[in-house]
């Protein structure tokens, strides 16, 4: 949760300290994501992914050209859901007509 989201859970209270413990450091997130991402790739792509430098990763995906790259396309769907920076859902109430889905590809 973001620090502002956390503070919003306690309206009217005086926040004395807002801190990042070492086990929640951004490097812990990077480590978790990289290890999980690697585990979610098919075996034939793991070595390729692990051989990339951080500079390679940043340059390769600078323009958000994820969809067509095998390192993105072949990441398991479960891992995509688990590591995504966001998701969306398209739902309708029971008994109501569904809206066209061309704007919401699932």
C-alpha positions in Angstrom: 0.0 0.0 0.0 1.3 3.5 -0.7 2.2 5.7 2.2 -0.7 8.1 1.4 -3.1 5.1 1.3 -1.9 3.9 4.6 -2.2 7.3 6.2 -5.8 7.6 4.8 -6.8 4.5 6.8 -6.4 6.5 10.0 -8.4 9.8 9.4 -8.2 12.2 12.3 -5.2 10.6 13.9 -1.9 12.3 14.2 0.7 10.3 12.3 3.9 10.2 14.4 6.0 8.2 12.0 5.7 6.8 8.5 8.6 4.5 7.7 9.8 1.9 5.3 11.2 -1.1 7.2 14.2 -2.9 5.5 12.1 -5.9 4.6 9.8 -3.6 2.6 12.6 -1.7 0.9 12.1 -1.1 -2.9 15.0 -3.6 -3.5 12.9 -6.3 -1.8 10.2 -5.6 -4.4 12.7 -5.7 -7.3 14.1 -8.9 -6.0 10.7 -10.5 -5.6 9.5 -9.4 -9.0 12.6 -10.5 -10.8 12.7 -13.9 -9.1 8.9 -14.4 -9.7 9.1 -13.2 -13.3 12.0 -15.7 -14.0 10.0 -18.5 -12.5 7.0 -17.6 -14.6 8.8 -17.9 -17.9 9.1 -21.1 -19.9 12.5 -22.9 -19.4 13.7 -21.9 -22.9 13.4 -18.2 -22.1 14.7 -18.1 -18.5 18.4 -18.1 -19.5 17.7 -15.3 -22.1 15.9 -13.2 -19.5 18.6 -13.8 -16.8 21.4 -12.8 -19.2 19.9 -9.3 -19.8 21.4 -6.4 -18.0 19.3 -3.8 -16.3 20.3 -1.5 -19.1 19.0 -4.0 -21.6 15.7 -4.4 -19.8 15.2 -0.6 -19.6 16.1 -0.1 -23.3 14.1 -3.0 -24.6 10.9 -2.1 -22.9 11.3 1.7 -22.9 8.4 2.3 -25.3 6.1 -0.3 -23.5 6.4 -2.7 -26.4 5.5 -5.6 -24.2 2.8 -7.5 -26.1 4.9 -8.9 -29.0 8.1 -9.6 -27.1 8.4 -13.3 -26.2 9.7 -12.5 -22.7 6.3 -10.8 -22.1 4.0 -12.8 -24.3 5.2 -16.1 -22.8 5.0 -15.1 -19.1 2.4 -17.4 -17.6 -1.0 -15.8 -17.2 -1.0 -16.6 -13.4 2.3 -14.8 -13.0 1.0 -11.9 -15.1 -1.9 -11.5 -12.7 0.3 -11.9 -9.6 3.0 -9.3 -10.7 0.9 -6.8 -12.7 1.1 -3.2 -11.7 -2.6 -3.1 -12.2 -5.6 -5.1 -13.5 -9.1 -4.3 -14.7 -12.3 -6.1 -14.8 -15.3 -5.8 -17.1 -18.5 -6.9 -15.4 -22.3 -6.5 -15.8 -25.0 -6.9 -13.2 -27.1 -10.1 -13.6 -30.0 -9.6 -16.0 -28.4 -6.6 -17.8 -27.2 -6.7 -21.3 -23.4 -6.9 -21.7 -21.7 -3.9 -23.2 -19.6 -4.5 -26.4 -16.2 -6.0 -25.4 -14.1 -4.6 -28.2 -13.0 -1.9 -25.8 -12.2 -4.4 -23.0 -10.3 -7.3 -24.5 -10.1 -10.2 -22.0 
